[in-house]
Amino acid sequence: MRQPASRFCILAVLLAVALSASTGCSGERDYDDEVRDAFLTACEYDGSPSLCFKMLECIEDHLTQSEFEYEDNIVILTGMPSERLVDIVAQCL
């Protein structure tokens, strides 16, 4: 079974590559600490901690935790993000 950090690694790396600027979307913190920490750890491997945090907050504004985990599974299975996730990431930049 995959460790939490590795489950989100592919998605976080794809998002980190897309992080060239951020508008600082903000919202309520919806995801469990484990999910947030796994995303931030994986994202910060290749990205700026502040940009990764802003991206996570913006994603939380658009996706429930269940939806985020579903999107992560798509990336794990196909190696590519869905169009929905690409659109969300574009809105967050």
N, C-alpha and C positions, 0 to 999 in steps of 0.2 A: 504494500500500500504506500502511496506517495505521502511524503511529509507535507504539512501545510505550506511551508515556504516554497517547496518545489511545485506544488499544485498551481500556484499563482505566478511562478517564475516566468513562464512563457508569455503570459498576458502582460505581466509587468515590464518585461524586456521590450515587448512590442510597443507598449505605451511610452516607455522611457525613450525609445528611439523617436517617437512622435513629439516628444516634449522639446519644443524649441522656444515656446512662449506660452504663458498662461494668463488668463484673465482673472484668475483667483475666484472661481466659482465657490460659493460658500453655501453651507446648509447644515442641517442637523446631523449629528453623528448617528448613523443607523446600524452599521455593521458591528459584529462581535469583535472584541479585541484581537482574537486569534486571526481573524480574516484581515483586519486592518494591518496588524503587525506583519503578517505574511506578505501582503501586497507591498507595504513600505520597504521591507527588507529586500525583496526581489527587485523592486523598482530602483531603490537607492544604489544597487549594485552598479547600474549604468547611468543613473540620473541624479539630479540635484535633489537633496532631501526636501527642500521647500517646494520645488515643483511637483515632486511625487505626492507630497501631502495635499497640495492644492488640487491635483488631478484626482486623488482619492475622494476628497470632499465633493468635487463636481460629479464624479461617477455616482457617489451616494445620493446626490440630488436626482439622478436620472434612473437609477436601478435599485430595486430592493436587493437585499443580500441574496435571496434565492435566485433572482434574475442574474446577478453578478456571477454567482457560482455556476449557473447554467452557461453563461457566456464563456466563463473560464474553461468549462468542460468542452465546449466547441473548439476552443483554441487547442486544448490538449489533444483532442481527437483528430482535428484536421490540420493543425499547424498554422491556421489562419483565423483571424477574428471574423465574426459575422459582419454583415453590412450594418446591422443595428449598432454594434459596438463601435465600428469605425465612425458612424455618424455621431455617436455620443462623444467619442474622443475628440472629434473635430469641433464640436460645440464647446468642449472644455478648454480648447487651446486658445 
